[in-house]
Amino acid sequence: MELIAKMTRDNLWGRIRIRGARYGRRIDLRMARTLGGLAEVLSSDSDECDRDLSSIISKTLSEELLSLQCPSAYQHGGARQRERIRSVAELNVQKHQGDLIEIGAYKGETTRHLCEVARRHSRRVIVVDPWQTGTQDCDGEEFDTFLQNVEPYLDLLDIIRASSVDSEVISQLARRKLAFAFVDGHHSYEACLSDICAVRHTLGMIAVDDLIIDPQIWWGDAVSLAFRRGATRIGRIAIREPWIREGYLLRSEAR
């Protein structure tokens, strides 16, 4: 399929072409870096940030600073990430109607935390992941491990085993009321941007994983660029600290 984003003087999205049924897409990241339209990323102590979110992030400062000393950049900023995601999900379901969604669940370790929140508040958790051997981080055993990890919560889960960039999946998600979204799908620029846009109707916050930029990391700055451009595209405030993996997209009216 082909997704064409509009080009205007104030909204320079360029042209994103998505070809193939799976993840065989390419994007000229040089164009993505130079087109403009990249939102400024604000710190959690800025006036634009939700105070409760700021408090949740600040509580994990010491452990995450230590995590930055790990030899592997893939561990940076993630020591207490699942705790943050659970706390932010809880914050949002207390304020908003709707369910929780996780795009990219892998083995279900974060899914369990979201399900705990959903159980307490009588919500559901939507999980979107193809679990297709040969795609990102998938060797063939991940889906079985996922089912084992979430077994106590299967009654709360709506599992969509398909690519999040599939047009039918996007249409399905658009019909669901969402209180909180966690985007951790395929780490190409265009797939991440598509995922952010697919959950733009989320009433609460959208968390986007893996914004760490390091030479060790294979996706480079693709996810970070999608996070910033996605913030502009859907009209949200981008919040992130450099010592945590994820960033948060906040509605401007929630300041």
C-alpha positions as CSV (number, residue, x, y, z in Angstrom):
1,M,0.0,0.0,0.0
2,E,1.0,3.6,-0.3
3,L,0.5,6.3,2.4
4,I,0.9,9.8,1.1
5,A,1.1,12.6,3.7
6,K,0.2,16.1,2.7
7,M,2.8,18.8,2.1
8,T,1.9,22.3,3.0
9,R,4.0,25.3,3.9
10,D,3.3,24.9,7.6
11,N,3.0,21.1,7.7
12,L,6.0,19.6,5.8
13,W,5.4,15.9,6.0
14,G,6.9,15.0,2.7
15,R,6.0,11.7,1.1
16,I,6.0,8.4,3.0
17,R,5.7,5.3,0.8
18,I,4.9,2.0,2.5
19,R,5.3,-1.0,0.2
20,G,4.6,-4.6,0.9
21,A,2.4,-6.5,3.3
22,R,5.0,-6.7,6.2
23,Y,7.9,-4.5,7.2
24,G,9.7,-4.2,3.9
25,R,9.4,-0.5,3.8
26,R,12.1,2.2,3.4
27,I,12.1,5.9,4.2
28,D,14.7,8.5,3.4
29,L,15.6,9.6,6.9
30,R,17.7,12.4,5.6
31,M,14.5,13.9,4.2
32,A,12.8,13.2,7.6
33,R,15.5,15.2,9.4
34,T,15.4,18.2,7.1
35,L,11.7,18.6,6.3
36,G,10.9,20.5,9.5
37,G,7.7,20.0,11.5
38,L,9.7,18.3,14.3
39,A,8.2,19.2,17.7
40,E,10.4,20.5,20.4
41,V,10.8,18.0,23.2
42,L,10.2,19.4,26.6
43,S,11.4,18.2,30.0
44,S,9.1,16.8,32.7
45,D,9.7,19.9,34.8
46,S,8.4,22.3,32.2
47,D,5.2,24.2,32.7
48,E,3.7,22.2,29.8
49,C,4.0,18.9,31.5
50,D,1.3,17.3,33.6
51,R,2.4,17.5,37.3
52,D,1.5,13.9,38.1
53,L,3.5,12.7,35.1
54,S,6.5,14.8,36.2
55,S,6.3,13.2,39.7
56,I,6.1,9.6,38.3
57,I,9.2,10.3,36.1
58,S,11.2,12.0,38.9
59,K,10.8,9.1,41.3
60,T,12.9,6.8,39.0
61,L,15.8,9.3,38.4
62,S,18.5,7.6,40.5
63,E,18.0,4.1,39.1
64,E,17.8,5.3,35.5
65,L,21.0,7.4,35.9
66,L,22.7,4.2,37.0
67,S,21.2,2.3,34.0
68,L,23.1,4.7,31.7
69,Q,26.3,3.1,32.9
70,C,25.4,-0.3,31.5
71,P,27.6,-1.4,28.6
72,S,24.6,-2.2,26.4
73,A,22.7,0.9,25.2
74,Y,19.6,-1.3,24.9
75,Q,19.4,-1.3,28.7
76,H,19.7,2.5,29.1
77,G,16.8,4.2,30.7
78,G,14.8,1.1,31.2
79,A,15.5,0.0,34.8
80,R,12.1,1.1,36.1
81,Q,10.3,1.7,32.8
82,R,7.5,-0.9,33.4
83,E,6.8,0.7,36.7
84,R,6.5,4.1,35.0
85,I,4.2,2.7,32.3
86,R,1.9,1.1,34.9
87,S,1.8,4.3,36.9
88,V,1.0,6.5,33.9
89,A,-1.6,4.0,32.7
90,E,-3.2,4.2,36.1
91,L,-3.1,8.0,36.1
92,N,-4.9,8.1,32.8
93,V,-7.7,5.5,33.5
94,Q,-8.5,7.5,36.6
95,K,-9.1,10.6,34.5
96,H,-10.5,9.2,31.2
97,Q,-12.9,6.6,29.9
98,G,-11.7,4.0,27.5
99,D,-9.4,1.0,27.3
100,L,-5.6,0.6,27.2
101,I,-3.7,-0.3,24.1
102,E,-0.2,-1.7,23.6
103,I,1.3,-1.8,20.1
104,G,4.1,-4.3,20.1
105,A,3.9,-6.6,23.1
106,Y,6.8,-9.0,22.5
107,K,6.6,-11.5,25.4
108,G,4.0,-9.7,27.4
109,E,6.0,-8.4,30.3
110,T,4.6,-4.9,30.1
111,T,1.2,-6.3,29.1
112,R,0.9,-7.8,32.5
113,H,1.3,-4.4,34.2
114,L,-1.3,-2.9,31.9
115,C,-3.7,-5.8,32.7
116,E,-3.3,-5.2,36.4
117,V,-4.5,-1.6,35.9
118,A,-7.3,-2.7,33.6
119,R,-8.5,-5.3,36.2
120,R,-8.7,-2.6,38.9
121,H,-10.7,-0.2,36.8
122,S,-12.8,-2.7,34.8
123,R,-11.2,-1.8,31.4
124,R,-9.8,-3.9,28.6
125,V,-6.3,-4.1,27.1
126,I,-5.9,-4.2,23.3
127,V,-2.7,-5.8,22.1
128,V,-1.5,-5.4,18.5
129,D,1.5,-7.5,17.4
130,P,2.1,-9.8,14.4
131,W,4.5,-12.1,16.3
132,Q,5.7,-13.2,12.9
133,T,9.0,-15.1,12.7
134,G,11.6,-13.0,10.9
135,T,10.2,-9.6,11.8
136,Q,11.7,-7.4,14.5
137,D,12.9,-9.4,17.5
138,C,10.8,-12.4,16.6
139,D,12.4,-15.9,16.4
140,G,9.2,-17.9,16.6
141,E,8.7,-18.6,20.3
142,E,7.5,-15.2,21.4
143,F,3.8,-15.6,21.0
144,D,3.7,-18.8,23.1
145,T,5.7,-17.0,25.8
146,F,3.3,-14.0,25.6
147,L,0.3,-16.3,26.2
148,Q,2.0,-17.9,29.2
149,N,2.9,-14.6,30.7
150,V,-0.6,-13.1,30.4
151,E,-2.6,-16.3,31.1
152,P,-4.2,-14.9,34.3
153,Y,-5.5,-11.9,32.3
154,L,-6.8,-13.5,29.1
155,D,-10.3,-12.5,29.9
156,L,-9.3,-8.8,29.8
157,L,-7.3,-9.0,26.5
158,D,-8.3,-8.2,22.9
159,I,-5.4,-9.7,20.9
160,I,-4.9,-8.5,17.3
161,R,-2.2,-10.7,15.8
162,A,-1.5,-8.5,12.8
163,S,0.7,-5.7,11.7
164,S,-0.3,-2.4,13.3
165,V,0.2,-0.6,9.9
166,D,-2.4,-2.7,8.2
167,S,-5.3,-0.5,7.1
168,E,-8.0,-2.9,8.6
169,V,-6.2,-2.8,11.9
170,I,-6.0,1.0,11.9
171,S,-9.7,1.2,11.1
172,Q,-10.5,-1.2,14.0
173,L,-8.5,0.8,16.5
174,A,-10.2,4.0,15.4
175,R,-13.5,2.6,16.6
176,R,-12.2,1.9,20.1
177,K,-12.3,4.5,22.9
178,L,-8.8,4.7,24.5
179,A,-7.6,6.1,27.8
180,F,-3.9,5.3,27.4
181,A,-1.7,4.1,24.6
182,F,1.8,2.5,24.6
183,V,3.5,2.5,21.2
184,D,6.4,0.0,21.0
185,G,5.9,-1.5,17.5
186,H,8.2,-1.8,14.6
187,H,11.1,0.7,15.0
188,S,11.2,2.0,11.5
189,Y,10.4,5.7,11.1
190,E,7.3,5.2,9.0
191,A,5.8,2.4,11.1
192,C,6.3,4.3,14.4
193,L,4.7,7.5,12.9
194,S,1.8,5.4,11.6
195,D,1.3,3.8,15.0
196,I,1.3,7.3,16.7
197,C,-1.3,8.5,14.3
198,A,-3.4,5.4,14.7
199,V,-3.9,6.1,18.4
200,R,-4.2,9.9,18.1
201,H,-7.7,9.8,19.4
202,T,-6.5,8.5,22.8
203,L,-8.1,10.6,25.5
204,G,-5.1,10.4,27.8
205,M,-1.4,10.2,27.2
206,I,0.5,8.3,24.5
207,A,3.8,6.7,25.6
208,V,6.3,5.9,22.8
209,D,9.2,3.6,23.6
210,D,12.8,3.4,22.6
211,L,13.8,7.0,22.0
212,I,17.3,6.4,23.2
213,I,19.8,7.4,20.4
214,D,23.1,5.5,20.5
215,P,25.5,4.1,17.9
216,Q,24.9,0.6,19.3
217,I,21.2,0.8,18.5
218,W,20.2,-0.5,15.1
219,W,17.2,1.9,14.6
220,G,19.3,5.0,15.1
221,D,17.2,8.2,15.4
222,A,14.2,6.8,13.4
223,V,11.9,6.4,16.5
224,S,13.0,9.7,18.0
225,L,12.2,11.5,14.7
226,A,8.8,9.7,14.4
227,F,8.0,10.8,18.0
228,R,8.8,14.4,17.3
229,R,7.0,14.5,13.9
230,G,4.1,12.6,15.3
231,A,3.7,15.2,18.1
232,T,3.3,17.9,15.5
233,R,1.2,15.8,13.2
234,I,-1.4,15.0,15.9
235,G,-1.1,18.3,17.8
236,R,0.4,17.0,21.1
237,I,3.1,18.2,23.5
238,A,6.2,16.0,23.5
239,I,7.7,15.3,26.9
240,R,10.8,13.3,27.7
241,E,13.9,13.2,29.9
242,P,17.2,12.0,28.3
243,W,17.7,9.4,31.0
244,I,14.5,7.4,30.3
245,R,13.8,5.3,27.2
246,E,10.3,6.5,26.5
247,G,8.6,9.8,25.8
248,Y,5.0,11.0,26.3
249,L,2.6,12.8,24.1
250,L,0.2,15.0,26.0
251,R,-2.9,16.8,24.8
252,S,-2.3,20.5,24.9
253,E,-5.6,21.2,26.7
254,A,-4.4,18.9,29.6
255,R,-1.6,21.3,30.6
